[in-house]
């Protein structure tokens, strides 16, 4: 129950854009930030007081890093379990390593959800060839270290699945039945050290090639569905004993059922709009929760939308920033990544408006202007 007060030092394992936005929130509230990852001049390192670039497997360096801070948190869930355990020997770690253990591995996550009675997509664990069963059109996913559509193969038959599994190197995998869904949603919940929970309005998410493209909030849900999504998120925060942020991604089926797609035990891409649209952003909430401070209000000041900026936007040269920023409601967030690549998240645009639909149109128009073409 220790409270980590402003002026203290926060250690971040990982150094991408989520850590960058967390560090901005922490610096604003008077904290120092140290970041640890194998990368140099990273998005988080550009904001942090100290950037340590070393392998996650160098456990002595990890222990030294943790010994120099007051609390350690994560900016992505694929930090090795041994790294989290080494950090915990020397500092508070929030959320705890067991949360990472479940959520960084698709099969463990699916089994946890099923075994605890949560609504989850139909799946099969794939460890050997005989596990490849016919569940209709499906997606074969690597069990570990996958995100943004990576390590995923659409398959229509057992023969397709066998071929995809061979391409994956016959590693442990999950075969998930494709869901006939009406929409993709997400709810971001936060749980403090005292068990207090707060929730953001559900986001309505649109993906392209497995990568989030546009999110808008609040999602156009009835009160019953919204409450159900929030209560599932609350139950997961409590079952996993999370101190920190948890995003639950849902499928909304055509018959009105919620099924859990994935969990993320940290701020989420669909919650970036909270920086400009809510009293307290998801990143400040992460800071408050891991430091043991009271949680802030999640109230939305106005409906909002966010559009991701992938490296593809740079394909024809420097984007037309002035044209996008000429729209007064647009906020530009760039992550400081050194090299744009197709599919790589380089930044995002946010807009607030009188309705989520209007905000979505604004960010789509602004993104099109970056390419000097009409929306």
C-alpha positions as CSV (number, residue, x, y, z in Angstrom):
1,X,0.0,0.0,0.0
2,X,3.1,2.3,-0.2
3,X,2.4,5.7,-1.8
4,X,5.0,6.9,-4.2
5,X,4.9,10.7,-4.1
6,X,5.8,13.3,-6.7
7,X,9.6,13.8,-6.7
8,X,10.1,10.0,-6.7
9,X,11.4,8.0,-9.7
10,X,9.4,5.7,-11.8
11,X,11.0,2.9,-13.8
12,X,9.5,1.9,-17.1
13,X,10.3,-1.5,-18.7
14,X,9.9,-0.9,-22.4
15,X,10.5,2.3,-24.4
16,X,7.9,2.8,-27.1
17,X,5.2,5.3,-27.6
18,X,3.1,4.1,-24.6
19,X,6.1,4.7,-22.3
20,X,6.6,8.1,-23.9
21,X,3.0,9.3,-23.2
22,X,3.3,7.8,-19.7
23,X,6.6,9.7,-19.1
24,X,5.0,13.0,-20.3
25,X,2.2,12.5,-17.8
26,X,4.7,11.6,-15.0
27,X,7.0,14.5,-15.7
28,X,4.1,16.9,-15.6
29,X,3.2,15.7,-12.1
30,X,6.7,16.1,-10.9
31,X,8.1,12.6,-11.1
32,X,11.4,11.5,-12.6
33,X,11.4,8.7,-15.1
34,X,14.0,6.0,-16.0
35,X,13.4,3.7,-18.9
36,X,15.0,0.3,-19.7
37,X,14.9,-1.5,-23.1
38,X,17.4,-2.8,-25.7
39,X,16.8,0.4,-27.8
40,X,18.6,3.8,-27.8
41,X,17.1,7.3,-28.5
42,X,13.7,5.6,-28.1
43,X,10.3,7.3,-27.8
44,X,10.3,7.0,-24.0
45,X,14.0,7.7,-23.7
46,X,13.6,11.1,-25.4
47,X,11.3,12.1,-22.5
48,X,12.9,10.2,-19.6
49,X,15.5,11.5,-17.2
50,X,17.6,8.4,-17.8
51,X,17.5,5.9,-20.7
52,X,19.2,2.5,-20.2
53,X,19.7,0.4,-23.3
54,X,20.5,-3.1,-22.4
55,X,19.0,-6.6,-23.1
56,X,16.0,-7.7,-21.0
57,X,18.0,-10.9,-20.4
58,X,20.8,-9.0,-18.5
59,X,19.2,-9.6,-15.2
60,X,22.0,-7.9,-13.2
61,X,21.4,-4.7,-15.2
62,X,17.7,-5.1,-14.6
63,X,18.2,-5.4,-10.8
64,X,20.5,-2.3,-10.9
65,X,17.8,-0.4,-12.8
66,X,15.1,-1.4,-10.4
67,X,17.3,-0.5,-7.4
68,X,17.5,3.1,-8.6
69,X,13.8,3.7,-8.8
70,X,10.8,3.7,-6.4
71,X,8.3,1.7,-8.5
72,X,8.5,-0.2,-11.8
73,X,5.8,-0.5,-14.4
74,X,5.5,-1.7,-17.9
75,X,4.7,-0.1,-21.2
76,X,4.1,-3.4,-23.1
77,X,3.3,-6.9,-21.9
78,X,6.0,-8.8,-23.8
79,X,8.7,-8.1,-21.2
80,X,10.1,-11.6,-20.3
81,X,8.9,-13.1,-17.0
82,X,12.4,-13.4,-15.7
83,X,12.9,-9.7,-16.2
84,X,9.8,-8.8,-14.2
85,X,10.9,-11.2,-11.4
86,X,14.4,-9.7,-11.2
87,X,12.9,-6.2,-11.0
88,X,10.6,-7.3,-8.2
89,X,13.6,-8.3,-6.1
90,X,14.6,-4.7,-5.9
91,X,11.5,-2.5,-6.2
92,X,7.7,-2.5,-6.2
93,X,6.4,-3.8,-9.5
94,X,2.9,-2.7,-10.6
95,X,1.1,-4.5,-12.1
96,X,2.6,-7.7,-10.7
97,X,4.5,-10.1,-12.9
98,X,1.7,-12.7,-12.8
99,X,-0.5,-10.3,-14.8
100,X,2.1,-10.2,-17.5
101,X,2.5,-14.0,-17.3
102,X,-1.2,-14.5,-18.3
103,X,-1.6,-11.7,-20.8
104,X,1.6,-12.0,-22.8
105,X,0.7,-15.5,-23.9
106,X,-2.4,-15.9,-26.0
107,X,-3.1,-19.5,-25.0
108,X,-2.6,-18.8,-21.3
109,X,-4.9,-15.8,-21.7
110,X,-7.6,-17.7,-23.5
111,X,-7.5,-20.5,-21.0
112,X,-7.7,-18.1,-18.1
113,X,-10.7,-16.4,-19.6
114,X,-12.5,-19.7,-20.3
115,X,-11.6,-21.3,-16.9
116,X,-12.9,-18.2,-15.0
117,X,-16.2,-18.1,-16.9
118,X,-15.6,-15.1,-19.1
119,X,-17.2,-14.9,-22.6
120,X,-14.5,-15.8,-25.0
121,X,-14.2,-16.8,-28.6
122,X,-14.1,-20.5,-29.5
123,X,-10.5,-21.7,-29.6
124,X,-8.2,-24.7,-29.7
125,X,-4.7,-25.1,-28.2
126,X,-2.2,-26.2,-30.8
127,X,0.9,-28.0,-29.6
128,X,1.1,-30.8,-32.0
129,X,-0.4,-31.7,-35.5
130,X,-3.3,-33.7,-34.1
131,X,-4.5,-30.6,-32.3
132,X,-5.4,-28.9,-35.6
133,X,-9.1,-29.6,-35.7
134,X,-11.9,-28.3,-37.9
135,X,-13.6,-25.3,-36.3
136,X,-14.6,-23.7,-39.5
137,X,-13.0,-20.4,-40.8
138,X,-10.4,-19.4,-38.2
139,X,-7.3,-17.5,-37.4
140,X,-4.1,-19.3,-36.4
141,X,-2.1,-17.2,-34.0
142,X,1.3,-17.6,-32.3
143,X,0.8,-18.2,-28.6
144,X,3.4,-15.6,-27.6
145,X,4.8,-12.2,-28.6
146,X,2.2,-11.1,-31.1
147,X,0.5,-7.7,-31.6
148,X,-0.9,-5.5,-34.4
149,X,-1.8,-8.5,-36.5
150,X,1.6,-10.1,-36.4
151,X,1.9,-13.8,-36.1
152,X,-1.6,-14.4,-37.4
153,X,-2.9,-16.4,-40.4
154,X,-6.4,-16.8,-41.7
155,X,-7.3,-20.3,-42.5
156,X,-10.4,-22.0,-44.0
157,X,-9.6,-25.7,-43.4
158,X,-7.4,-28.1,-41.4
159,X,-5.1,-28.3,-44.5
160,X,-4.7,-24.5,-44.5
161,X,-4.0,-24.5,-40.8
162,X,-1.3,-27.2,-41.2
163,X,0.4,-25.1,-43.9
164,X,0.2,-22.0,-41.7
165,X,1.5,-23.8,-38.7
166,X,4.5,-25.1,-40.7
167,X,5.3,-21.5,-41.7
168,X,5.1,-20.5,-38.0
169,X,7.8,-23.2,-37.3
170,X,5.3,-25.5,-35.6
171,X,5.5,-23.5,-32.4
172,X,2.7,-23.4,-29.8
173,X,-0.3,-21.6,-31.2
174,X,-4.0,-20.8,-30.8
175,X,-6.6,-21.6,-33.4
176,X,-9.5,-19.2,-33.0
177,X,-12.9,-19.4,-34.7
178,X,-13.6,-16.3,-36.7
179,X,-16.5,-14.4,-35.1
180,X,-19.3,-12.9,-37.1
181,X,-19.3,-9.6,-35.3
182,X,-21.1,-6.4,-35.8
183,X,-18.5,-4.2,-34.2
184,X,-15.2,-4.2,-32.2
185,X,-15.2,-2.4,-28.9
186,X,-12.8,-1.8,-26.1
187,X,-13.1,-0.7,-22.4
188,X,-10.2,0.7,-20.4
189,X,-10.4,0.1,-16.7
190,X,-8.1,1.2,-13.9
191,X,-7.6,-0.3,-10.5
192,X,-5.8,1.4,-7.6
193,X,-3.8,-0.2,-4.8
194,X,-6.9,0.0,-2.6
195,X,-9.1,-1.8,-5.1
196,X,-10.9,1.3,-6.4
197,X,-11.9,0.9,-10.0
198,X,-12.7,3.5,-12.6
199,X,-13.7,3.1,-16.3
200,X,-13.6,5.0,-19.5
201,X,-16.6,5.1,-21.9
202,X,-16.3,2.2,-24.4
203,X,-14.5,3.0,-27.7
204,X,-15.7,1.9,-31.1
205,X,-12.8,0.5,-33.0
206,X,-12.1,0.0,-36.7
207,X,-9.1,-2.1,-37.8
208,X,-7.2,-2.4,-41.1
209,X,-5.0,-5.4,-41.7
210,X,-5.1,-6.3,-38.0
211,X,-3.9,-2.8,-36.9
212,X,-6.2,-0.3,-35.2
213,X,-7.1,2.4,-37.7
214,X,-9.7,4.7,-36.0
215,X,-11.3,4.7,-32.6
216,X,-14.2,6.9,-31.5
217,X,-15.9,7.4,-28.2
218,X,-18.3,7.1,-26.6
219,X,-19.4,4.0,-28.6
220,X,-23.1,4.0,-29.6
221,X,-24.2,1.3,-27.2
222,X,-27.3,1.0,-25.2
223,X,-27.0,1.3,-21.4
224,X,-27.3,-2.5,-20.9
225,X,-24.4,-3.4,-23.2
226,X,-22.3,-0.6,-21.9
227,X,-22.8,-1.7,-18.3
228,X,-22.1,-5.3,-19.2
229,X,-18.8,-4.4,-20.9
230,X,-17.8,-2.4,-17.9
231,X,-18.7,-5.1,-15.4
232,X,-16.7,-7.7,-17.3
233,X,-13.7,-5.3,-17.2
234,X,-14.2,-4.8,-13.5
235,X,-14.3,-8.6,-12.9
236,X,-11.1,-9.1,-14.9
237,X,-9.3,-6.3,-12.9
238,X,-10.3,-8.1,-9.7
239,X,-9.6,-11.7,-10.9
240,X,-6.2,-10.7,-12.2
241,X,-5.5,-8.5,-9.1
242,X,-4.4,-5.7,-11.4
243,X,-2.8,-2.5,-10.0
244,X,-2.8,-0.4,-13.1
245,X,-4.6,-0.1,-16.4
246,X,-6.3,-3.0,-18.2
247,X,-7.9,-2.7,-21.7
248,X,-10.4,-5.4,-22.7
249,X,-11.0,-5.7,-26.4
250,X,-14.5,-7.1,-27.3
251,X,-16.3,-8.4,-30.3
252,X,-20.0,-7.4,-30.4
253,X,-21.7,-10.2,-32.3
254,X,-24.6,-9.7,-34.6
255,X,-27.0,-11.1,-32.0
256,X,-25.8,-8.6,-29.4
257,X,-23.4,-10.7,-27.4
258,X,-20.0,-9.5,-26.0
259,X,-17.0,-11.8,-26.5
260,X,-13.6,-11.0,-25.3
261,X,-11.0,-10.9,-28.0
262,X,-7.8,-9.8,-26.2
263,X,-6.5,-8.2,-23.0
264,X,-3.8,-5.6,-22.6
265,X,-2.5,-4.9,-19.0
266,X,-1.4,-1.3,-19.8
267,X,-2.7,1.8,-21.7
268,X,-4.1,1.0,-25.1
269,X,-4.1,2.5,-28.6
270,X,-7.9,3.0,-28.4
271,X,-7.5,5.1,-25.3
272,X,-5.1,7.7,-26.8
273,X,-8.1,10.0,-27.3
274,X,-8.4,10.3,-23.5
275,X,-5.4,12.7,-23.5
276,X,-7.4,15.4,-25.3
277,X,-11.0,14.3,-24.4
278,X,-11.1,13.3,-20.7
279,X,-10.4,15.0,-17.4
280,X,-7.7,12.4,-16.7
281,X,-5.9,10.5,-19.4
282,X,-5.2,6.8,-19.3
283,X,-1.5,7.6,-18.9
284,X,-2.1,9.8,-15.9
285,X,-4.3,7.0,-14.5
286,X,-1.5,4.5,-14.9
287,X,0.8,6.8,-13.0
288,X,-1.8,7.4,-10.2
289,X,-2.5,3.7,-9.8
290,X,1.0,2.4,-9.7
291,X,2.0,5.2,-7.3
292,X,-0.9,4.6,-5.0
293,X,-2.5,8.0,-5.5
294,X,-6.3,8.4,-5.7
295,X,-7.6,7.8,-9.3
296,X,-8.8,10.7,-11.4
297,X,-12.1,11.3,-13.1
298,X,-12.6,9.5,-16.4
299,X,-15.3,12.0,-17.5
300,X,-15.3,12.8,-21.2
301,X,-15.3,16.6,-21.8
302,X,-16.5,16.0,-25.4
303,X,-16.9,13.1,-27.8
304,X,-13.7,12.3,-29.6
305,X,-12.0,10.2,-32.2
306,X,-8.4,9.1,-32.9
307,X,-6.7,8.1,-36.2
308,X,-3.4,6.2,-36.2
309,X,-0.6,7.5,-38.4
310,X,1.4,4.6,-39.7
311,X,4.8,4.7,-41.5
312,X,2.9,4.4,-44.8
313,X,1.9,8.1,-44.5
314,X,5.6,9.0,-45.1
315,X,5.8,6.9,-48.3
316,X,5.6,9.9,-50.7
317,X,7.8,12.1,-48.5
318,X,7.2,14.4,-45.5
319,X,3.5,14.6,-44.7
320,X,1.7,17.9,-45.1
321,X,1.5,18.8,-41.4
322,X,0.3,22.3,-41.9
323,X,-2.7,21.1,-44.0
324,X,-3.8,18.7,-41.2
325,X,-3.2,21.2,-38.4
326,X,-5.2,23.9,-40.3
327,X,-8.3,22.1,-38.9
328,X,-8.6,23.9,-35.5
329,X,-10.0,20.8,-33.7
330,X,-7.1,18.5,-34.6
331,X,-4.4,17.6,-32.2
332,X,-1.2,16.0,-33.5
333,X,0.8,13.5,-31.5
334,X,4.1,12.1,-32.9
335,X,6.2,9.5,-31.1
336,X,9.7,10.5,-32.0
337,X,10.5,7.2,-33.9
338,X,13.5,7.6,-36.1
339,X,12.5,5.7,-39.2
340,X,9.0,5.4,-40.7
341,X,8.2,1.9,-42.0
342,X,4.9,0.5,-43.5
343,X,2.7,-0.6,-40.7
344,X,4.7,1.0,-38.0
345,X,2.8,3.3,-35.6
346,X,4.5,6.7,-35.8
347,X,1.8,8.9,-34.2
348,X,-1.9,9.7,-34.1
349,X,-4.4,12.5,-34.7
350,X,-7.2,13.3,-32.2
351,X,-10.3,15.5,-32.6
352,X,-13.1,16.4,-30.3
353,X,-16.5,17.4,-31.6
354,X,-20.2,17.4,-30.8
355,X,-20.5,13.7,-31.7
356,X,-18.2,10.8,-32.2
357,X,-19.1,10.6,-35.9
358,X,-18.2,14.2,-36.4
359,X,-14.9,13.7,-34.6
360,X,-14.2,10.7,-36.8
361,X,-14.8,12.7,-39.9
362,X,-12.4,15.4,-38.7
363,X,-9.5,12.9,-38.0
364,X,-10.1,11.2,-41.3
365,X,-10.1,14.5,-43.2
366,X,-6.9,15.6,-41.4
367,X,-5.1,12.4,-42.2
368,X,-6.1,12.6,-45.9
369,X,-4.7,16.1,-45.9
370,X,-1.3,14.8,-44.8
371,X,-1.2,13.0,-48.1
372,X,-2.5,16.0,-50.1
373,X,-5.6,14.2,-51.2
374,X,-9.3,14.6,-50.5
375,X,-10.9,12.7,-47.7
